[in-house]
Amino acid sequence: MPSRSLLYLLVGALGVVVIVLGYRLYEEERKPDGVEISIGQHGVSIEKN
């Protein structure tokens, strides 16, 4: 039977993975849909989202 500290470590690692994946999904959903046009030093940039 694994020790308690190993189980706590595994549960903590799984918690971190869930938080990171949730944040990445949130960031993807936050991005606007459509076309983004920006004007900078290198000229006009058009990006399809």
C-alpha atoms as one frame of an Amber mdcrd trajectory, in Angstrom:
protein
   0.000   0.000   0.000   1.479   3.375  -0.995   2.281   5.809   1.732  -0.038
   8.705   2.513   2.465  11.312   1.354   2.630   9.659  -2.084  -1.158   9.674
  -2.338  -1.261  13.350  -1.335   1.378  14.099  -3.967  -0.620  12.309  -6.672
  -3.862  14.052  -5.714  -2.071  17.406  -5.697  -0.501  16.756  -9.107  -3.882
  15.792 -10.555  -5.369  18.957  -9.086  -2.693  21.078 -10.753  -3.303  19.353
 -14.098  -7.046  19.988 -13.857  -6.485  23.657 -13.000  -4.014  24.197 -15.867
  -6.241  22.480 -18.430  -9.255  24.429 -17.220  -7.385  27.711 -17.532  -6.219
  26.878 -21.062  -9.777  26.007 -22.079 -11.007  29.274 -20.554  -8.403  31.255
 -22.518  -9.383  29.535 -25.777 -13.059  30.318 -25.212 -12.248  33.956 -24.431
 -10.640  34.617 -27.807 -12.878  36.625 -30.135 -14.182  34.933 -33.287 -13.714
  36.503 -36.685 -10.928  38.566 -38.212  -8.357  40.604 -36.311  -6.699  43.518
 -38.107  -3.710  45.225 -36.522  -1.369  47.950 -37.733   2.174  47.911 -36.393
   5.783  48.582 -37.303   5.759  45.801 -39.905   2.636  47.054 -41.666  -0.910
  45.758 -41.681  -1.570  42.297 -40.263  -4.799  40.390 -40.858  -5.408  37.241
 -38.809  -8.396  34.923 -39.012  -9.434  33.537 -35.623
